[in-house]
């Protein structure tokens, strides 16, 4: 029988704590199996580096060697990944018990982090520094090694598409010296998994319904610097669409009535993307009728002998559902109402998937959030749905320094400070300074997107601007003023704006040899005007559109006080067509007219044409001109049009360079003077050209080569136009 259990060697851990892990105690017989279980239990705690159990007479002696306590965890040699990122990944912390198992686990975790960043040659060596009182400093010595590149990407089993074509479809790229702005040429197992899906999506979009990726193997070279990647694929046969049908199991919804929404047609090549587009169209339409949680699935029936796929879009029944509640989570700084007011639904409305989609896009367009997820859950009743909007905020304050160069302004610099979500209320405040060899400008603007808690935007702009127009018209212009504006949404795509502007313009530094019409207007004048704008925007993307159109019409009346009186209107129409994948054709038409009310129109209020508005001609190179001084005088009436085709060149995988084929046409005419020295003809001017556009990491670059094909003898033309700019 065991008379006593004694513990030796413990410094921090209480004797009773150690005894609690024992499977044997005083009064129990000396059982070898129970002693063995106790030994394993003590080791399993992770508190001890060594444990021994022996018998002395009727006593059981437990001798322990405690694991040390970690005093500090440090990282050495890490340059690509900072200490904070590594600390977030490892398990060991100060004041935690040191164990070799945990150290090796953390070392392996660090290696995995480096591998996922493309450094498979990384090595981690943990070092232990002994300290008094059974404490240690743990140091991970890291040799990061070079980036592990992709030496070659190969495909096995592809008969219909070449290796080069398939390389263009995946995200991983072979290493090359020019890929210094991308990490796509470093090995990433997650990216390789994504590549498998990209290949599958590509083949399914081309009609290969049986396609599959058999394997994707990455082999590391002997020097651990590069990978060979090999995709093995089975293409299968190419299929066409067979019969197409819609099977609606909703009580009041007829399937054949939804057939016009189907974007796939019999005898076309099978395209999985178009099947998904049809599902989305059907989902939006059914959602707009108040049906939620509908399950639309395509039933595919392959006829392998005829190589055809019959598709039935099955719409399962679902009850009408109403919005019970809208919950917003994740917004720490932004007020709930800023998000809620962008919703096209309110509590109590019928569930509408199309409106939810538009609401998500409206919240995303705010630019306040890094991610937006809208989820639905069942409410308290079967016909109720709870919407949960989960957002992740991002920085909305900007301090930017801009630089650029162009053939118009020369070298240009800009400094601006902006807060797009002031105090979390969605307000926009911006102060900007612009300086170039021909233009100096300071702007202060403020916008309240929901004035008086109504869907009305209101704001103001204050500005001071100086323009050097000596090259075109032999004078300088200085303007100072402010603008009050408001706008409201009429429909989802139509917006109406109103504004009032007060501006003082001064024409100065007029060259002694300048045109008579310019010398007569030297001095200052005050303009007080009201204006309105109607804009209908149905483009798929306002920054880089590929489909849709935009129409803008603006009217201004000057003479509400001030020295200047005129009425002016301008209009602009843009249309975009996707010709094929990534090929975009566009048409842009602009027109404007200004009429002086009891006085001649001042030169700074007239229209000028040329430069970016009519390529092939210098800025202000078209229109009425003093033929004796060669000064451009502007005009009261203009029109211009551009037709352009944008084509991806794919010169390299790393650079998104687009080619441009375009033709510009237009005219500028009519001036309030018929002097003999004035050349004022309204003939059509036109040009054709080619260009290159590249969205570089340092800013957009545009190069155009243009030839004027219709011109007047007094017009000023140009062949080359270049612009480059960035903000950092």
Residue pairs with C-beta under 8 A, 6 or more apart in sequence:
1 27
1 28
1 29
1 30
1 58
2 24
2 25
2 26
2 27
2 28
2 29
2 30
2 58
2 59
2 60
3 26
3 57
3 58
3 59
4 26
4 58
4 59
4 60
5 19
5 22
5 24
5 25
5 26
5 59
5 60
5 62
6 59
6 60
6 61
6 62
7 15
7 18
7 19
7 62
7 63
7 64
8 61
8 62
8 63
8 64
9 63
9 64
9 65
9 66
10 18
10 64
10 66
11 66
11 134
12 66
12 69
12 134
13 47
13 64
13 66
18 42
18 62
18 64
19 25
21 38
21 41
21 42
21 45
22 38
22 41
22 42
22 62
23 34
23 37
23 38
23 41
24 31
24 34
24 35
24 38
24 60
28 34
30 55
30 60
35 53
35 60
38 53
39 51
39 53
42 48
42 51
42 62
42 64
43 51
46 67
46 97
46 99
46 101
46 102
47 66
47 67
47 97
48 64
48 65
48 66
48 67
49 65
49 66
49 67
50 64
50 65
51 62
51 63
51 64
51 65
52 62
52 63
53 60
53 61
53 62
53 63
54 60
54 61
54 63
55 61
66 134
67 97
67 98
67 99
68 97
68 98
68 130
68 134
68 135
68 136
69 95
69 96
69 97
69 98
69 134
69 135
69 136
70 92
70 93
70 94
70 95
70 96
70 97
70 98
70 135
70 136
70 137
70 138
71 94
71 131
71 135
71 136
71 137
72 94
72 137
72 138
73 87
73 90
73 92
73 93
73 94
73 137
73 138
73 139
73 140
74 137
74 138
74 139
74 140
75 83
75 86
75 139
75 140
75 142
76 139
76 140
76 141
76 142
77 141
77 142
77 143
77 144
78 86
78 142
78 144
79 144
80 114
80 117
80 119
80 144
81 113
81 114
81 117
81 144
85 113
86 110
86 113
86 140
89 106
89 109
89 110
89 113
90 106
90 109
90 110
90 140
91 102
91 105
91 106
91 109
92 98
92 102
92 103
92 106
92 138
98 128
98 136
98 138
103 126
103 128
103 138
104 126
106 126
106 140
107 124
107 125
107 126
107 140
108 124
110 122
110 124
110 140
110 142
111 122
111 123
111 124
114 120
114 122
114 142
114 144
114 145
115 122
115 148
115 189
116 188
116 189
116 190
117 186
118 147
118 148
118 149
118 183
118 186
118 187
118 188
119 144
119 145
119 146
119 147
119 148
120 145
120 148
120 187
120 220
120 224
120 227
121 145
121 146
121 148
121 224
121 225
122 142
122 143
122 144
122 145
123 142
123 143
123 145
124 140
124 141
124 142
124 143
125 140
125 141
125 143
126 138
126 139
126 140
126 141
127 138
127 139
127 140
127 141
128 136
128 137
128 138
128 139
129 136
129 137
129 138
129 139
130 136
131 137
145 224
146 225
147 186
148 186
148 187
148 220
148 224
148 225
148 226
148 227
149 175
149 185
149 186
149 187
149 225
149 226
149 227
150 172
150 173
150 174
150 175
150 185
150 186
150 187
150 226
150 227
150 229
151 174
151 175
151 221
151 226
151 227
151 228
152 174
152 228
152 229
153 163
153 167
153 170
153 172
153 173
153 174
153 229
153 230
153 231
154 163
154 228
154 229
154 230
154 231
155 163
155 166
155 230
155 231
155 232
155 233
156 230
156 231
156 232
156 233
157 214
157 232
157 233
157 234
157 235
158 166
158 233
158 235
159 235
160 206
160 208
160 235
160 238
166 199
166 202
166 231
167 173
167 174
167 653
168 650
168 653
169 198
169 199
169 202
170 195
170 198
170 199
171 184
171 191
171 194
171 195
171 198
172 184
172 185
172 187
172 188
172 191
172 192
172 195
172 229
173 179
173 182
173 184
173 185
173 653
173 654
174 185
175 185
175 186
175 226
176 185
176 652
176 654
178 652
178 654
178 655
179 185
179 653
179 654
181 654
181 697
182 654
184 191
184 653
184 654
185 654
187 218
187 227
187 229
189 218
192 216
192 218
192 229
193 216
195 216
195 231
196 213
196 216
196 231
199 211
199 213
199 231
199 233
200 211
200 212
200 213
201 272
201 273
203 211
203 233
203 235
204 211
204 270
204 271
204 272
204 273
205 271
205 272
205 273
206 238
206 269
206 271
207 238
207 239
207 240
207 269
207 270
207 271
208 235
208 236
208 237
208 238
208 239
208 270
209 236
209 239
209 270
209 272
209 300
209 302
209 309
210 234
210 236
210 237
210 239
210 302
211 233
211 234
211 235
211 236
212 233
212 234
212 236
213 231
213 232
213 233
214 232
214 233
214 234
215 230
215 231
215 232
216 229
216 230
216 231
216 232
217 229
217 230
217 232
218 227
218 228
218 229
219 227
219 228
219 229
219 230
220 226
220 227
221 227
221 228
237 304
237 307
238 269
238 270
238 307
239 269
239 270
239 302
239 307
239 308
239 309
240 267
240 268
240 269
240 270
240 307
240 308
240 309
241 264
241 265
241 266
241 267
241 268
241 269
241 270
241 308
241 309
241 311
242 266
242 301
242 303
242 306
242 308
242 309
242 310
242 311
243 266
243 310
243 311
244 259
244 262
244 264
244 265
244 266
244 310
244 311
244 312
245 255
245 311
245 312
245 313
246 255
246 256
246 258
246 259
246 262
246 282
246 312
246 313
246 315
247 255
247 299
247 312
247 313
247 314
247 315
248 254
248 255
248 258
248 315
249 314
249 315
249 316
249 317
250 286
250 291
250 294
250 315
250 317
250 318
251 317
253 286
253 289
253 291
253 315
255 315
258 282
258 285
258 315
261 278
261 281
261 282
261 285
262 278
262 281
262 282
262 313
263 274
263 277
263 278
263 281
264 271
264 274
264 275
264 278
264 311
270 309
275 298
275 311
278 298
278 313
279 296
279 298
279 313
282 296
282 313
282 315
283 294
283 296
283 353
284 353
284 354
284 357
285 354
286 294
286 296
286 315
286 353
287 294
287 351
287 352
287 353
287 354
287 355
287 356
288 352
288 353
288 354
288 355
290 320
290 321
290 350
290 351
290 352
291 318
291 319
291 320
291 321
291 351
292 318
292 319
292 320
292 321
292 351
292 353
292 376
292 385
293 318
293 321
293 376
293 385
294 315
294 316
294 318
295 315
295 316
295 318
296 313
296 314
296 315
296 316
297 313
297 314
297 316
298 311
298 312
298 313
298 314
299 311
299 312
299 313
299 314
300 309
300 310
300 311
301 309
301 310
301 311
301 312
302 308
302 309
303 309
303 310
319 382
319 383
320 350
320 351
320 383
321 350
321 351
321 383
321 384
321 385
322 348
322 349
322 350
322 351
322 383
322 384
322 385
323 345
323 346
323 347
323 348
323 349
323 350
323 351
323 384
323 385
323 386
323 387
324 347
324 379
324 380
324 381
324 384
324 385
324 386
325 347
325 379
325 386
325 387
326 340
326 343
326 345
326 346
326 347
326 386
326 387
326 388
326 389
327 386
327 387
327 388
327 389
328 336
328 339
328 340
328 388
328 389
328 391
329 388
329 389
329 390
329 391
330 390
330 391
330 392
330 393
331 339
331 391
331 393
332 393
333 393
333 421
333 424
334 368
334 369
334 391
334 393
334 421
334 424
334 426
335 424
335 425
335 426
337 453
338 366
338 368
338 421
338 424
338 425
338 426
339 363
339 389
339 391
341 450
341 455
342 359
342 362
342 363
342 366
343 359
343 362
344 352
344 355
344 356
344 358
344 359
344 362
345 351
345 352
345 355
345 356
345 359
345 387
349 355
351 376
351 385
356 374
356 387
358 492
359 374
360 372
360 374
363 369
363 372
363 389
363 391
364 372
366 421
366 426
367 396
367 420
368 391
368 393
368 394
368 396
368 420
368 421
368 426
369 391
369 392
369 393
369 394
370 392
370 393
370 394
371 391
371 392
372 389
372 390
372 391
372 392
373 389
373 390
373 391
374 387
374 388
374 389
374 390
375 387
375 388
375 390
376 385
376 386
376 387
376 388
377 385
377 386
377 388
378 384
378 385
378 386
379 385
379 386
396 419
396 420
396 421
397 417
397 418
397 419
397 420
398 416
398 417
398 418
398 419
398 420
399 416
399 417
400 414
400 415
400 416
400 417
400 418
400 727
400 728
401 413
401 414
401 415
401 727
401 728
402 412
402 413
402 414
402 415
402 416
402 725
402 726
402 727
402 728
403 411
403 412
403 413
403 414
403 725
403 726
403 728
404 411
404 412
404 413
404 699
404 723
404 724
404 725
404 726
405 411
405 412
405 722
405 723
405 724
405 725
406 412
406 722
406 723
406 724
406 725
407 718
407 720
407 721
407 722
407 723
408 438
408 611
408 612
408 619
408 723
409 436
409 437
409 438
409 439
410 436
410 437
410 438
411 436
411 437
412 434
412 435
412 436
412 439
412 725
413 434
413 435
413 436
414 432
414 433
414 434
414 435
414 727
415 432
415 433
416 430
416 431
416 432
416 433
417 430
417 431
417 432
418 428
418 429
418 430
418 431
418 432
419 427
419 428
419 429
419 430
420 428
421 427
421 428
422 428
422 429
426 449
426 450
427 446
427 447
427 448
427 449
428 445
428 446
428 447
428 449
428 459
429 445
429 446
430 443
430 444
430 445
430 446
431 442
431 443
431 444
432 441
432 442
432 443
433 441
433 442
434 440
434 441
434 442
434 443
435 441
437 468
438 467
438 468
438 471
439 465
439 466
439 467
439 468
440 465
440 466
441 463
441 464
441 465
441 466
442 463
442 464
442 465
443 461
443 462
443 463
444 461
444 462
444 463
445 459
445 460
445 461
445 462
446 459
446 460
447 457
447 458
447 459
448 457
448 458
448 459
449 457
450 456
450 457
451 457
451 458
451 486
454 488
455 488
455 489
456 486
456 487
456 488
457 485
457 486
457 487
457 488
458 485
458 486
459 484
459 485
459 486
460 482
460 483
460 484
460 485
461 482
461 483
461 485
462 481
462 482
462 483
463 479
463 480
463 481
463 482
463 483
464 478
464 479
464 480
465 477
465 478
465 479
465 480
466 476
466 477
466 478
466 479
467 476
467 477
467 478
467 479
468 476
469 475
469 476
469 477
469 620
470 476
470 509
470 511
472 608
472 618
472 619
472 620
472 631
472 632
473 514
473 515
473 518
473 603
473 620
473 631
473 632
473 633
473 634
474 510
474 511
474 513
474 514
474 515
474 518
474 629
474 631
475 507
475 508
475 509
475 510
475 511
475 514
475 518
475 522
475 603
476 507
476 508
476 509
477 505
477 506
477 507
477 508
477 604
478 505
478 506
478 508
479 503
479 504
479 505
479 506
479 604
480 503
480 504
481 501
481 502
481 503
481 504
481 527
482 501
482 502
482 503
483 499
483 500
483 501
483 502
484 499
484 500
484 501
485 497
485 498
485 499
485 500
486 497
486 498
486 499
487 495
487 496
487 497
487 498
487 533
488 495
488 496
489 495
490 496
493 536
493 537
493 538
494 534
494 535
494 536
495 534
495 535
495 536
495 537
496 532
496 533
496 534
496 535
497 532
497 533
497 534
497 535
498 530
498 531
498 532
499 530
499 531
499 532
499 533
500 528
500 529
500 530
500 531
500 560
501 527
501 528
501 529
501 531
502 526
502 527
502 528
502 561
502 562
503 526
503 527
504 524
504 525
504 526
504 527
505 524
505 525
505 527
505 602
505 604
506 523
506 524
507 518
507 521
507 522
507 523
507 524
507 602
507 603
507 604
508 522
510 518
510 519
510 522
513 629
514 629
514 631
515 626
515 628
515 629
515 631
515 633
515 677
516 626
516 675
516 677
517 603
517 626
517 633
517 671
517 673
517 675
517 678
518 603
518 631
518 633
521 602
521 603
525 562
525 563
525 564
525 602
526 561
526 562
526 563
526 564
527 558
527 562
527 563
527 564
527 605
528 558
528 559
528 560
528 561
528 562
528 564
529 556
529 557
529 558
529 559
529 560
529 562
530 556
530 557
530 560
531 554
531 555
531 556
531 557
532 554
532 555
533 552
533 553
533 554
533 555
534 551
534 552
534 553
534 554
535 550
535 551
535 552
535 553
536 550
536 551
536 552
537 548
537 550
537 551
538 548
538 549
538 550
539 545
539 547
539 548
539 549
539 550
539 574
539 576
540 546
540 547
540 548
540 576
545 574
545 576
545 584
545 586
546 576
546 578
546 584
547 576
547 577
547 578
548 575
548 576
549 573
549 574
549 575
549 576
550 572
550 573
550 574
551 571
551 572
551 573
551 574
552 571
552 572
552 573
553 569
553 570
553 571
554 569
554 570
554 571
555 567
555 568
555 569
556 567
556 568
556 569
557 566
557 567
558 564
558 565
558 566
558 567
558 568
558 605
559 565
559 566
559 597
564 599
564 602
564 605
565 596
565 597
565 598
565 599
566 594
566 595
566 596
566 597
566 599
566 601
566 605
567 594
567 595
567 597
568 592
568 593
568 594
568 595
568 605
569 592
569 593
570 590
570 591
570 592
570 593
571 590
571 591
571 592
572 588
572 589
572 590
572 591
573 587
573 588
573 589
573 590
574 586
574 587
574 588
574 589
575 586
575 587
575 588
576 584
576 585
576 586
577 584
577 585
577 586
578 584
579 585
579 645
582 647
582 648
583 645
583 646
583 647
583 648
584 645
584 646
585 643
585 644
585 645
585 646
586 642
586 643
586 644
586 645
586 646
587 641
587 642
587 643
588 641
588 642
588 643
588 644
589 639
589 640
589 641
590 613
590 638
590 639
590 640
590 641
590 666
591 638
591 639
591 640
592 607
592 637
592 638
592 639
593 636
593 637
593 638
594 601
594 605
594 606
594 607
594 636
594 637
595 601
595 636
596 636
596 672
600 672
600 673
601 636
601 672
603 633
603 634
606 633
606 634
606 635
606 636
606 671
607 623
607 634
607 635
607 636
607 637
607 638
607 668
608 619
608 620
608 623
608 632
608 634
608 635
608 668
609 617
609 620
609 621
609 622
609 623
609 635
609 638
609 640
609 666
609 667
609 668
610 617
610 618
610 619
610 620
610 621
610 622
610 623
610 716
611 617
611 618
611 619
611 620
611 621
611 721
612 619
612 721
613 640
613 666
614 621
614 622
614 640
614 664
614 665
614 666
614 685
614 687
615 662
615 664
615 687
615 689
615 704
615 706
615 721
616 664
616 687
616 688
616 689
616 706
616 707
616 708
616 709
616 717
616 718
616 719
617 685
617 687
617 708
617 711
617 715
617 716
617 717
617 718
618 716
618 717
618 718
620 632
620 634
620 716
621 632
621 715
621 716
621 717
621 718
622 666
622 667
622 668
622 685
622 715
623 632
623 633
623 634
623 635
623 638
623 667
623 668
623 669
623 680
624 632
624 633
624 634
624 635
624 668
624 669
624 670
624 671
624 678
624 679
624 680
625 631
625 632
625 633
625 678
625 679
625 714
626 633
626 677
626 678
626 679
627 677
627 678
627 679
627 714
628 677
630 714
633 671
633 678
634 668
634 671
635 668
635 669
635 670
635 671
635 680
636 669
636 670
636 671
636 672
637 668
637 669
637 670
637 682
638 666
638 667
638 668
638 669
639 666
639 667
640 664
640 665
640 666
640 667
641 664
641 665
641 666
642 662
642 663
642 664
642 665
643 662
643 663
644 660
644 661
644 662
644 663
645 660
645 661
645 662
646 658
646 659
646 660
646 693
647 658
647 659
647 660
647 661
648 656
648 657
648 658
648 659
649 657
649 658
649 659
649 692
650 657
651 657
655 694
655 696
656 694
656 695
657 692
657 693
657 694
658 692
658 693
658 694
659 690
659 691
659 692
660 689
660 690
660 691
660 692
660 693
660 704
661 689
661 690
662 688
662 689
662 690
662 691
662 704
663 686
663 687
663 688
663 689
664 686
664 687
664 689
664 706
665 684
665 685
665 686
665 687
665 710
666 684
666 685
666 686
667 682
667 683
667 684
667 685
669 680
669 681
669 682
670 680
670 682
671 678
671 680
674 680
679 712
679 714
681 712
683 710
683 712
684 710
685 708
685 710
685 711
685 712
685 715
686 708
686 709
686 710
687 706
687 707
687 708
687 709
687 710
688 706
688 707
688 709
689 704
689 705
689 706
689 707
690 704
690 705
691 702
691 703
691 704
691 705
692 701
692 702
692 703
693 700
693 701
693 702
693 703
694 700
694 701
694 702
695 701
696 726
698 726
698 728
699 724
699 725
699 726
699 727
700 723
700 724
700 725
701 723
701 724
702 721
702 722
702 723
702 724
703 720
703 721
703 722
704 720
704 721
704 722
705 719
705 720
706 718
706 719
706 720
706 721
707 719
708 715
708 717
711 717
